[in-house]
Amino acid sequence: MFAGDRRHRERVRVSLDACWEGLTAQCGGLVVDLSEMGCFILTSDRVVSRETVRLELRPAWGGRVYVWGEVVYQVAEMGFALRFVHDGEDVTPLTRLIERLRDGRFAEAVA
């Protein structure tokens, strides 16, 4: 693994509003760590292991970033971990969001 690759996969501690939608529920939550590979969401745990979830990330400066993921595990009455499933999607908006959160750049909107 190259050093540049590792940086993009490191988790960033965040407090990021989000909404998610699964097979049986949709709910708001708070993403508390984030990487290009996945995240952990503090929310109701009305999900099932391996369920596909659509996540909408809502940075405080505006804009929205949408990603699909698979539930890896859940913690009762706390939240769940999501592994992103990119399937050839453009991950540029997610990458830009993570870089801005990591670097503390909040002035510009995410494209």
N, CA, C and O atoms as CSV, one atom per row, in Angstrom:
chain,resi,resn,atom,element,x,y,z
A,1,MET,N,N,0.857,-1.180,0.000
A,1,MET,CA,C,0.000,0.000,0.000
A,1,MET,C,C,0.895,1.232,0.000
A,1,MET,O,O,1.835,1.319,0.790
A,2,PHE,N,N,0.611,2.168,-0.866
A,2,PHE,CA,C,1.364,3.405,-0.936
A,2,PHE,C,C,0.906,4.360,0.148
A,2,PHE,O,O,-0.236,4.287,0.602
A,3,ALA,N,N,1.790,5.257,0.565
A,3,ALA,CA,C,1.446,6.230,1.608
A,3,ALA,C,C,0.243,7.067,1.199
A,3,ALA,O,O,-0.615,7.358,2.032
A,4,GLY,N,N,0.164,7.458,-0.066
A,4,GLY,CA,C,-0.964,8.243,-0.554
A,4,GLY,C,C,-2.268,7.472,-0.451
A,4,GLY,O,O,-3.308,8.046,-0.130
A,5,ASP,N,N,-2.216,6.148,-0.726
A,5,ASP,CA,C,-3.413,5.321,-0.618
A,5,ASP,C,C,-3.882,5.237,0.829
A,5,ASP,O,O,-5.081,5.287,1.101
A,6,ARG,N,N,-2.945,5.111,1.750
A,6,ARG,CA,C,-3.300,4.980,3.160
A,6,ARG,C,C,-4.019,6.220,3.669
A,6,ARG,O,O,-4.986,6.108,4.422
A,7,ARG,N,N,-3.563,7.390,3.271
A,7,ARG,CA,C,-4.179,8.633,3.738
A,7,ARG,C,C,-5.653,8.687,3.363
A,7,ARG,O,O,-6.486,9.149,4.142
A,8,HIS,N,N,-5.965,8.208,2.161
A,8,HIS,CA,C,-7.343,8.267,1.701
A,8,HIS,C,C,-8.225,7.238,2.385
A,8,HIS,O,O,-9.450,7.323,2.303
A,9,ARG,N,N,-7.631,6.278,3.051
A,9,ARG,CA,C,-8.418,5.242,3.712
A,9,ARG,C,C,-8.478,5.420,5.213
A,9,ARG,O,O,-9.234,4.719,5.886
A,10,GLU,N,N,-7.698,6.343,5.754
A,10,GLU,CA,C,-7.737,6.593,7.186
A,10,GLU,C,C,-9.077,7.192,7.567
A,10,GLU,O,O,-9.649,7.993,6.827
A,11,ARG,N,N,-9.560,6.803,8.703
A,11,ARG,CA,C,-10.827,7.344,9.192
A,11,ARG,C,C,-10.591,8.719,9.799
A,11,ARG,O,O,-9.579,8.978,10.450
A,12,VAL,N,N,-11.563,9.587,9.559
A,12,VAL,CA,C,-11.521,10.939,10.094
A,12,VAL,C,C,-12.646,11.046,11.119
A,12,VAL,O,O,-13.794,10.716,10.820
A,13,ARG,N,N,-12.319,11.508,12.331
A,13,ARG,CA,C,-13.345,11.741,13.347
A,13,ARG,C,C,-14.137,12.971,12.938
A,13,ARG,O,O,-13.560,14.035,12.714
A,14,VAL,N,N,-15.455,12.834,12.838
A,14,VAL,CA,C,-16.311,13.922,12.379
A,14,VAL,C,C,-17.580,13.982,13.218
A,14,VAL,O,O,-17.835,13.112,14.052
A,15,SER,N,N,-18.352,15.000,12.987
A,15,SER,CA,C,-19.699,15.126,13.528
A,15,SER,C,C,-20.520,15.680,12.370
A,15,SER,O,O,-20.672,16.893,12.218
A,16,LEU,N,N,-21.043,14.772,11.562
A,16,LEU,CA,C,-21.616,15.123,10.275
A,16,LEU,C,C,-23.061,14.632,10.189
A,16,LEU,O,O,-23.324,13.433,10.271
A,17,ASP,N,N,-23.995,15.573,10.022
A,17,ASP,CA,C,-25.402,15.185,9.877
A,17,ASP,C,C,-25.580,14.301,8.652
A,17,ASP,O,O,-24.909,14.481,7.636
A,18,ALA,N,N,-26.492,13.348,8.766
A,18,ALA,CA,C,-26.745,12.425,7.661
A,18,ALA,C,C,-28.178,11.911,7.731
A,18,ALA,O,O,-28.825,11.957,8.778
A,19,CYS,N,N,-28.647,11.431,6.612
A,19,CYS,CA,C,-29.908,10.689,6.526
A,19,CYS,C,C,-29.589,9.386,5.811
A,19,CYS,O,O,-28.742,9.354,4.919
A,20,TRP,N,N,-30.256,8.327,6.197
A,20,TRP,CA,C,-30.039,7.054,5.535
A,20,TRP,C,C,-31.374,6.396,5.252
A,20,TRP,O,O,-32.371,6.654,5.928
A,21,GLU,N,N,-31.376,5.548,4.247
A,21,GLU,CA,C,-32.589,4.823,3.867
A,21,GLU,C,C,-32.217,3.394,3.539
A,21,GLU,O,O,-31.362,3.134,2.693
A,22,GLY,N,N,-32.878,2.466,4.227
A,22,GLY,CA,C,-32.653,1.045,3.996
A,22,GLY,C,C,-33.915,0.383,3.491
A,22,GLY,O,O,-34.817,1.055,2.991
A,23,LEU,N,N,-33.985,-0.931,3.617
A,23,LEU,CA,C,-35.137,-1.680,3.132
A,23,LEU,C,C,-36.397,-1.416,3.947
A,23,LEU,O,O,-37.492,-1.340,3.390
A,24,THR,N,N,-36.248,-1.277,5.255
A,24,THR,CA,C,-37.431,-1.165,6.105
A,24,THR,C,C,-37.536,0.147,6.866
A,24,THR,O,O,-38.523,0.372,7.566
A,25,ALA,N,N,-36.553,1.007,6.746
A,25,ALA,CA,C,-36.584,2.248,7.526
A,25,ALA,C,C,-35.782,3.337,6.846
A,25,ALA,O,O,-34.911,3.080,6.015
A,26,GLN,N,N,-36.104,4.566,7.228
A,26,GLN,CA,C,-35.255,5.694,6.875
A,26,GLN,C,C,-35.202,6.582,8.104
A,26,GLN,O,O,-36.181,6.713,8.838
A,27,CYS,N,N,-34.047,7.189,8.314
A,27,CYS,CA,C,-33.838,7.883,9.576
A,27,CYS,C,C,-32.687,8.870,9.438
A,27,CYS,O,O,-31.872,8.766,8.521
A,28,GLY,N,N,-32.632,9.811,10.343
A,28,GLY,CA,C,-31.497,10.716,10.433
A,28,GLY,C,C,-30.461,10.132,11.363
A,28,GLY,O,O,-30.734,9.198,12.117
A,29,GLY,N,N,-29.282,10.686,11.303
A,29,GLY,CA,C,-28.230,10.208,12.180
A,29,GLY,C,C,-27.047,11.144,12.158
A,29,GLY,O,O,-27.083,12.206,11.536
A,30,LEU,N,N,-26.002,10.737,12.842
A,30,LEU,CA,C,-24.783,11.528,12.935
A,30,LEU,C,C,-23.603,10.619,12.617
A,30,LEU,O,O,-23.356,9.640,13.323
A,31,VAL,N,N,-22.871,10.947,11.548
A,31,VAL,CA,C,-21.672,10.188,11.194
A,31,VAL,C,C,-20.555,10.672,12.108
A,31,VAL,O,O,-20.277,11.869,12.181
A,32,VAL,N,N,-19.910,9.726,12.812
A,32,VAL,CA,C,-18.869,10.094,13.774
A,32,VAL,C,C,-17.472,9.705,13.331
A,32,VAL,O,O,-16.497,10.206,13.891
A,33,ASP,N,N,-17.340,8.829,12.347
A,33,ASP,CA,C,-16.057,8.623,11.693
A,33,ASP,C,C,-16.323,8.254,10.242
A,33,ASP,O,O,-17.350,7.661,9.911
A,34,LEU,N,N,-15.371,8.620,9.381
A,34,LEU,CA,C,-15.607,8.541,7.949
A,34,LEU,C,C,-14.306,8.274,7.213
A,34,LEU,O,O,-13.268,8.839,7.556
A,35,SER,N,N,-14.357,7.420,6.208
A,35,SER,CA,C,-13.243,7.201,5.291
A,35,SER,C,C,-13.844,6.928,3.916
A,35,SER,O,O,-15.065,6.873,3.768
A,36,GLU,N,N,-12.993,6.759,2.919
A,36,GLU,CA,C,-13.492,6.417,1.590
A,36,GLU,C,C,-14.053,5.005,1.562
A,36,GLU,O,O,-14.760,4.635,0.625
A,37,MET,N,N,-13.745,4.217,2.580
A,37,MET,CA,C,-14.201,2.830,2.629
A,37,MET,C,C,-15.502,2.650,3.412
A,37,MET,O,O,-16.224,1.679,3.190
A,38,GLY,N,N,-15.813,3.588,4.338
A,38,GLY,CA,C,-17.013,3.410,5.135
A,38,GLY,C,C,-17.128,4.434,6.237
A,38,GLY,O,O,-16.389,5.417,6.281
A,39,CYS,N,N,-18.095,4.178,7.152
A,39,CYS,CA,C,-18.335,5.119,8.241
A,39,CYS,C,C,-19.087,4.419,9.373
A,39,CYS,O,O,-19.530,3.279,9.236
A,40,PHE,N,N,-19.219,5.131,10.494
A,40,PHE,CA,C,-20.088,4.685,11.589
A,40,PHE,C,C,-21.115,5.783,11.823
A,40,PHE,O,O,-20.774,6.963,11.906
A,41,ILE,N,N,-22.384,5.375,11.930
A,41,ILE,CA,C,-23.495,6.312,12.069
A,41,ILE,C,C,-24.176,6.096,13.414
A,41,ILE,O,O,-24.618,4.990,13.724
A,42,LEU,N,N,-24.258,7.166,14.215
A,42,LEU,CA,C,-25.039,7.116,15.444
A,42,LEU,C,C,-26.494,7.348,15.046
A,42,LEU,O,O,-26.840,8.413,14.536
A,43,THR,N,N,-27.341,6.355,15.278
A,43,THR,CA,C,-28.732,6.412,14.848
A,43,THR,C,C,-29.467,5.215,15.427
A,43,THR,O,O,-28.880,4.393,16.131
A,44,SER,N,N,-30.753,5.124,15.125
A,44,SER,CA,C,-31.472,3.912,15.523
A,44,SER,C,C,-30.847,2.750,14.769
A,44,SER,O,O,-30.273,2.937,13.696
A,45,ASP,N,N,-30.954,1.571,15.319
A,45,ASP,CA,C,-30.302,0.425,14.684
A,45,ASP,C,C,-31.314,-0.441,13.944
A,45,ASP,O,O,-31.262,-1.669,14.018
A,46,ARG,N,N,-32.222,0.194,13.239
A,46,ARG,CA,C,-33.255,-0.547,12.518
A,46,ARG,C,C,-32.738,-1.013,11.153
A,46,ARG,O,O,-33.357,-0.755,10.120
A,47,VAL,N,N,-31.622,-1.686,11.167
A,47,VAL,CA,C,-31.025,-2.234,9.961
A,47,VAL,C,C,-30.716,-3.706,10.198
A,47,VAL,O,O,-30.756,-4.195,11.327
A,48,VAL,N,N,-30.409,-4.390,9.119
A,48,VAL,CA,C,-30.064,-5.802,9.178
A,48,VAL,C,C,-28.651,-5.950,8.612
A,48,VAL,O,O,-28.290,-5.268,7.653
A,49,SER,N,N,-27.862,-6.829,9.197
A,49,SER,CA,C,-26.518,-7.074,8.694
A,49,SER,C,C,-26.563,-7.386,7.207
A,49,SER,O,O,-27.407,-8.158,6.753
A,50,ARG,N,N,-25.652,-6.783,6.448
A,50,ARG,CA,C,-25.506,-6.931,4.993
A,50,ARG,C,C,-26.590,-6.212,4.196
A,50,ARG,O,O,-26.641,-6.345,2.974
A,51,GLU,N,N,-27.451,-5.459,4.859
A,51,GLU,CA,C,-28.462,-4.673,4.162
A,51,GLU,C,C,-27.802,-3.545,3.379
A,51,GLU,O,O,-26.814,-2.970,3.837
A,52,THR,N,N,-28.335,-3.223,2.204
A,52,THR,CA,C,-27.844,-2.104,1.413
A,52,THR,C,C,-28.563,-0.833,1.853
A,52,THR,O,O,-29.787,-0.811,1.983
A,53,VAL,N,N,-27.787,0.220,2.080
A,53,VAL,CA,C,-28.306,1.481,2.599
A,53,VAL,C,C,-27.818,2.623,1.711
A,53,VAL,O,O,-26.666,2.640,1.277
A,54,ARG,N,N,-28.706,3.570,1.452
A,54,ARG,CA,C,-28.321,4.804,0.746
A,54,ARG,C,C,-28.109,5.871,1.811
A,54,ARG,O,O,-28.999,6.128,2.621
A,55,LEU,N,N,-26.938,6.489,1.812
A,55,LEU,CA,C,-26.574,7.472,2.827
A,55,LEU,C,C,-26.423,8.848,2.181
A,55,LEU,O,O,-25.767,9.001,1.150
A,56,GLU,N,N,-27.037,9.830,2.803
A,56,GLU,CA,C,-26.906,11.218,2.376
A,56,GLU,C,C,-26.131,11.966,3.450
A,56,GLU,O,O,-26.611,12.122,4.572
A,57,LEU,N,N,-24.933,12.427,3.109
A,57,LEU,CA,C,-24.090,13.187,4.036
A,57,LEU,C,C,-24.395,14.665,3.854
A,57,LEU,O,O,-24.486,15.151,2.727
A,58,ARG,N,N,-24.553,15.385,4.967
A,58,ARG,CA,C,-24.947,16.786,4.933
A,58,ARG,C,C,-23.940,17.662,5.669
A,58,ARG,O,O,-24.105,17.933,6.859
A,59,PRO,N,N,-22.901,18.104,4.970
A,59,PRO,CA,C,-21.921,18.969,5.636
A,59,PRO,C,C,-22.543,20.294,6.066
A,59,PRO,O,O,-23.487,20.775,5.439
A,60,ALA,N,N,-22.016,20.876,7.127
A,60,ALA,CA,C,-22.559,22.118,7.699
A,60,ALA,C,C,-22.508,23.279,6.718
A,60,ALA,O,O,-23.331,24.190,6.811
A,61,TRP,N,N,-21.555,23.272,5.770
A,61,TRP,CA,C,-21.413,24.376,4.829
A,61,TRP,C,C,-22.365,24.246,3.640
A,61,TRP,O,O,-22.354,25.101,2.755
A,62,GLY,N,N,-23.187,23.198,3.600
A,62,GLY,CA,C,-24.154,23.027,2.518
A,62,GLY,C,C,-23.739,21.950,1.544
A,62,GLY,O,O,-22.642,21.397,1.626
A,63,GLY,N,N,-24.626,21.669,0.635
A,63,GLY,CA,C,-24.390,20.607,-0.333
A,63,GLY,C,C,-24.740,19.255,0.256
A,63,GLY,O,O,-24.996,19.129,1.453
A,64,ARG,N,N,-24.747,18.259,-0.591
A,64,ARG,CA,C,-25.045,16.883,-0.189
A,64,ARG,C,C,-24.096,15.945,-0.916
A,64,ARG,O,O,-23.714,16.193,-2.060
A,65,VAL,N,N,-23.718,14.864,-0.241
A,65,VAL,CA,C,-22.919,13.812,-0.851
A,65,VAL,C,C,-23.678,12.510,-0.605
A,65,VAL,O,O,-24.033,12.192,0.530
A,66,TYR,N,N,-23.925,11.759,-1.684
A,66,TYR,CA,C,-24.680,10.515,-1.598
A,66,TYR,C,C,-23.766,9.331,-1.848
A,66,TYR,O,O,-22.953,9.348,-2.773
A,67,VAL,N,N,-23.901,8.296,-1.016
A,67,VAL,CA,C,-23.135,7.062,-1.190
A,67,VAL,C,C,-24.019,5.867,-0.839
A,67,VAL,O,O,-24.960,5.982,-0.053
A,68,TRP,N,N,-23.705,4.737,-1.425
A,68,TRP,CA,C,-24.369,3.474,-1.103
A,68,TRP,C,C,-23.415,2.645,-0.266
A,68,TRP,O,O,-22.199,2.702,-0.452
A,69,GLY,N,N,-23.972,1.877,0.656
A,69,GLY,CA,C,-23.128,1.032,1.479
A,69,GLY,C,C,-23.847,-0.204,1.953
A,69,GLY,O,O,-25.056,-0.359,1.777
A,70,GLU,N,N,-23.074,-1.079,2.557
A,70,GLU,CA,C,-23.598,-2.320,3.118
A,70,GLU,C,C,-23.342,-2.309,4.621
A,70,GLU,O,O,-22.239,-1.996,5.068
A,71,VAL,N,N,-24.366,-2.653,5.393
A,71,VAL,CA,C,-24.241,-2.697,6.847
A,71,VAL,C,C,-23.282,-3.825,7.227
A,71,VAL,O,O,-23.489,-4.987,6.878
A,72,VAL,N,N,-22.228,-3.449,7.951
A,72,VAL,CA,C,-21.216,-4.419,8.372
A,72,VAL,C,C,-21.583,-4.994,9.734
A,72,VAL,O,O,-21.553,-6.210,9.929
A,73,TYR,N,N,-21.928,-4.125,10.669
A,73,TYR,CA,C,-22.380,-4.558,11.992
A,73,TYR,C,C,-23.196,-3.437,12.619
A,73,TYR,O,O,-23.168,-2.295,12.160
A,74,GLN,N,N,-23.914,-3.780,13.659
A,74,GLN,CA,C,-24.695,-2.779,14.372
A,74,GLN,C,C,-24.482,-2.929,15.869
A,74,GLN,O,O,-24.172,-4.010,16.369
A,75,VAL,N,N,-24.656,-1.819,16.569
A,75,VAL,CA,C,-24.554,-1.799,18.023
A,75,VAL,C,C,-25.930,-1.401,18.535
A,75,VAL,O,O,-26.416,-0.311,18.234
A,76,ALA,N,N,-26.553,-2.273,19.299
A,76,ALA,CA,C,-27.925,-2.054,19.765
A,76,ALA,C,C,-28.105,-0.672,20.381
A,76,ALA,O,O,-27.320,-0.245,21.228
A,77,GLU,N,N,-29.138,0.006,19.945
A,77,GLU,CA,C,-29.536,1.322,20.446
A,77,GLU,C,C,-28.439,2.383,20.310
A,77,GLU,O,O,-28.450,3.385,21.025
A,78,MET,N,N,-27.500,2.162,19.397
A,78,MET,CA,C,-26.427,3.129,19.223
A,78,MET,C,C,-26.240,3.519,17.754
A,78,MET,O,O,-26.211,4.705,17.426
A,79,GLY,N,N,-26.116,2.532,16.876
A,79,GLY,CA,C,-25.898,2.827,15.473
A,79,GLY,C,C,-25.344,1.637,14.721
A,79,GLY,O,O,-25.452,0.493,15.163
A,80,PHE,N,N,-24.736,1.932,13.554
A,80,PHE,CA,C,-24.200,0.848,12.743
A,80,PHE,C,C,-23.031,1.319,11.888
A,80,PHE,O,O,-22.861,2.508,11.620
A,81,ALA,N,N,-22.230,0.334,11.470
A,81,ALA,CA,C,-21.091,0.586,10.589
A,81,ALA,C,C,-21.504,0.259,9.166
A,81,ALA,O,O,-22.211,-0.716,8.914
A,82,LEU,N,N,-21.052,1.085,8.249
A,82,LEU,CA,C,-21.404,0.949,6.839
A,82,LEU,C,C,-20.117,0.867,6.031
A,82,LEU,O,O,-19.221,1.693,6.204
A,83,ARG,N,N,-20.019,-0.130,5.144
A,83,ARG,CA,C,-18.910,-0.235,4.192
A,83,ARG,C,C,-19.450,0.252,2.852
A,83,ARG,O,O,-20.432,-0.287,2.340
A,84,PHE,N,N,-18.810,1.270,2.287
A,84,PHE,CA,C,-19.302,1.843,1.042
A,84,PHE,C,C,-19.124,0.873,-0.116
A,84,PHE,O,O,-18.126,0.157,-0.208
A,85,VAL,N,N,-20.112,0.869,-0.991
A,85,VAL,CA,C,-20.106,0.048,-2.198
A,85,VAL,C,C,-20.101,1.011,-3.359
A,85,VAL,O,O,-21.132,1.604,-3.678
A,86,HIS,N,N,-18.943,1.180,-4.004
A,86,HIS,CA,C,-18.815,2.202,-5.037
A,86,HIS,C,C,-19.235,1.718,-6.417
A,86,HIS,O,O,-19.746,2.519,-7.200
A,87,ASP,N,N,-19.047,0.465,-6.748
A,87,ASP,CA,C,-19.450,-0.104,-8.038
A,87,ASP,C,C,-19.234,0.824,-9.223
A,87,ASP,O,O,-20.145,1.035,-10.023
A,88,GLY,N,N,-18.050,1.370,-9.336
A,88,GLY,CA,C,-17.734,2.224,-10.466
A,88,GLY,C,C,-18.303,3.629,-10.378
A,88,GLY,O,O,-18.134,4.420,-11.306
A,89,GLU,N,N,-18.979,3.957,-9.269
A,89,GLU,CA,C,-19.506,5.309,-9.092
A,89,GLU,C,C,-18.351,6.294,-8.989
A,89,GLU,O,O,-17.228,5.919,-8.652
A,90,ASP,N,N,-18.638,7.544,-9.280
A,90,ASP,CA,C,-17.660,8.608,-9.099
A,90,ASP,C,C,-17.553,8.904,-7.611
A,90,ASP,O,O,-18.518,9.368,-7.003
A,91,VAL,N,N,-16.391,8.643,-7.014
A,91,VAL,CA,C,-16.204,8.863,-5.581
A,91,VAL,C,C,-15.595,10.234,-5.296
A,91,VAL,O,O,-15.270,10.542,-4.149
A,92,THR,N,N,-15.441,11.054,-6.330
A,92,THR,CA,C,-14.827,12.368,-6.160
A,92,THR,C,C,-15.524,13.221,-5.098
A,92,THR,O,O,-14.829,13.806,-4.266
A,93,PRO,N,N,-16.862,13.327,-5.077
A,93,PRO,CA,C,-17.493,14.142,-4.028
A,93,PRO,C,C,-17.169,13.644,-2.620
A,93,PRO,O,O,-16.934,14.454,-1.724
A,94,LEU,N,N,-17.153,12.335,-2.412
A,94,LEU,CA,C,-16.813,11.775,-1.108
A,94,LEU,C,C,-15.362,12.078,-0.764
A,94,LEU,O,O,-15.063,12.466,0.365
A,95,THR,N,N,-14.465,11.905,-1.717
A,95,THR,CA,C,-13.044,12.195,-1.499
A,95,THR,C,C,-12.846,13.656,-1.121
A,95,THR,O,O,-12.113,13.964,-0.181
A,96,ARG,N,N,-13.496,14.552,-1.848
A,96,ARG,CA,C,-13.377,15.987,-1.548
A,96,ARG,C,C,-13.917,16.310,-0.162
A,96,ARG,O,O,-13.311,17.087,0.576
A,97,LEU,N,N,-15.041,15.724,0.191
A,97,LEU,CA,C,-15.615,15.952,1.515
A,97,LEU,C,C,-14.647,15.515,2.603
A,97,LEU,O,O,-14.415,16.255,3.559
A,98,ILE,N,N,-14.082,14.328,2.470
A,98,ILE,CA,C,-13.154,13.811,3.476
A,98,ILE,C,C,-11.917,14.697,3.570
A,98,ILE,O,O,-11.454,14.993,4.671
A,99,GLU,N,N,-11.378,15.122,2.439
A,99,GLU,CA,C,-10.202,15.987,2.458
A,99,GLU,C,C,-10.498,17.307,3.155
A,99,GLU,O,O,-9.674,17.797,3.927
A,100,ARG,N,N,-11.662,17.885,2.895
A,100,ARG,CA,C,-12.023,19.155,3.537
A,100,ARG,C,C,-12.211,18.972,5.039
A,100,ARG,O,O,-11.796,19.826,5.824
A,101,LEU,N,N,-12.828,17.875,5.443
A,101,LEU,CA,C,-13.022,17.616,6.868
A,101,LEU,C,C,-11.676,17.374,7.553
A,101,LEU,O,O,-11.448,17.852,8.664
A,102,ARG,N,N,-10.795,16.640,6.895
A,102,ARG,CA,C,-9.470,16.337,7.456
A,102,ARG,C,C,-8.636,17.605,7.574
A,102,ARG,O,O,-7.949,17.814,8.574
A,103,ASP,N,N,-8.699,18.450,6.548
A,103,ASP,CA,C,-7.854,19.647,6.511
A,103,ASP,C,C,-8.494,20.856,7.175
A,103,ASP,O,O,-7.844,21.891,7.320
A,104,GLY,N,N,-9.747,20.745,7.578
A,104,GLY,CA,C,-10.419,21.865,8.230
A,104,GLY,C,C,-10.834,22.969,7.276
A,104,GLY,O,O,-10.997,24.117,7.691
A,105,ARG,N,N,-11.010,22.635,5.981
A,105,ARG,CA,C,-11.427,23.639,5.000
A,105,ARG,C,C,-12.937,23.596,4.858
A,105,ARG,O,O,-13.483,22.648,4.294
A,106,PHE,N,N,-13.620,24.620,5.369
A,106,PHE,CA,C,-15.072,24.609,5.363
A,106,PHE,C,C,-15.683,25.749,4.569
A,106,PHE,O,O,-16.906,25.888,4.563
A,107,ALA,N,N,-14.887,26.568,3.901
A,107,ALA,CA,C,-15.402,27.759,3.252
A,107,ALA,C,C,-16.094,27.492,1.919
A,107,ALA,O,O,-17.025,28.210,1.555
A,108,GLU,N,N,-15.652,26.467,1.186
A,108,GLU,CA,C,-16.212,26.217,-0.138
A,108,GLU,C,C,-17.258,25.111,-0.078
A,108,GLU,O,O,-17.207,24.236,0.786
A,109,ALA,N,N,-18.200,25.162,-1.004
A,109,ALA,CA,C,-19.204,24.102,-1.106
A,109,ALA,C,C,-18.601,22.900,-1.810
A,109,ALA,O,O,-17.723,23.054,-2.659
A,110,VAL,N,N,-19.064,21.700,-1.466
A,110,VAL,CA,C,-18.628,20.482,-2.122
A,110,VAL,C,C,-19.326,20.386,-3.467
A,110,VAL,O,O,-20.542,20.553,-3.553
A,111,ALA,N,N,-18.562,20.118,-4.515
A,111,ALA,CA,C,-19.147,20.003,-5.860
A,111,ALA,C,C,-19.793,18.651,-6.030
A,111,ALA,O,O,-20.341,18.358,-7.092
